[in-house]
Amino acid sequence: MFIEKLNLKIKIIYRKEVKILKNINLLKKEKGGGSMKKVTLVVFCLLLAGLLSFSTAAQAGLVNGDLESGNMGPFTSVDTVIDGWSTWGGSGAYHDDYNHTSVGSRAVTTWHDDSGVYQDFTVTGGTKYTVSGWAYSPSTSAAVNWNGLMKVEWDEGTMEDVGYFYGDGVDANDAWKFISKDLTAPTSANVGRLVLYVTNNYGGNPTAGSIGWDDMSVEAVPEPASLILLGSGLLGLFGIGRRKQA
């Protein structure tokens, strides 16, 4: 299935490059010193448009990944809304007590494994995605026997861990930790679910503390075939320019 989809995408780009070459031949017939510049500009724009349209279907992206939009409050309140996200359980809050960057002011925090936050995103089966985000545990509420877990659940039934924020001082308190991993969507997957929550680290009974989350991201990794095609197009522009100068 993945090979068939890849072949189809390559055929689509090939057709676009054929159209580009036809446009080049037409523009070469123009007179005047500005024709070469027009050729270069048109070819570059067409190549860029082709690359963008090629990757659009694979792009995931999150709504409100920086967690800056919504109505703050505890998960127990019906008035608490995190735009683009869903919550479960009552042991969490959407707040402005701390956040990852100075640009924003909000984050999400959970303090028991009965609660968490998640968001669904559309994927293309067989495509690789970079899933990333930041986690934090303040010293005033240091996690004891809790770990923060970021994972992705695929709609075909499997799941994969992205990474952990480890409690009990393993990961430093009062310091944001970057968590990132490249995951390839199963060939039959159409939807992924990014899930953020805390889990027992099996070192003992969780007794205290919380872990916060901010600035989440899910982005498609550029496919080598599309990068090669863009690179070959740019080399073609260079070649056209050299021939013109000669």
Secondary structure, DSSP 8 states (H G I E B T S, - for coil): -HHHHHHHHHHHHHHHHHHHHHHHHHHHT--STTHHHHHHHHHHHHHHHHHHHHHHTT----TTTT--SEE-EETT-TT-EETT-EEESSSEEEESS--SSSS---EEEE-STT-EEEEEEE--TT-EEEEEEEEE--GGG--BSEEEEEEEEETTS-EEEEEEEETTTTS-TTS-EEEEEEEE--TT--EEEEEEEEEE-SSS---B--EEEEEEEEEE---HHHHHHHHHHHHHHHHHHHHHH-
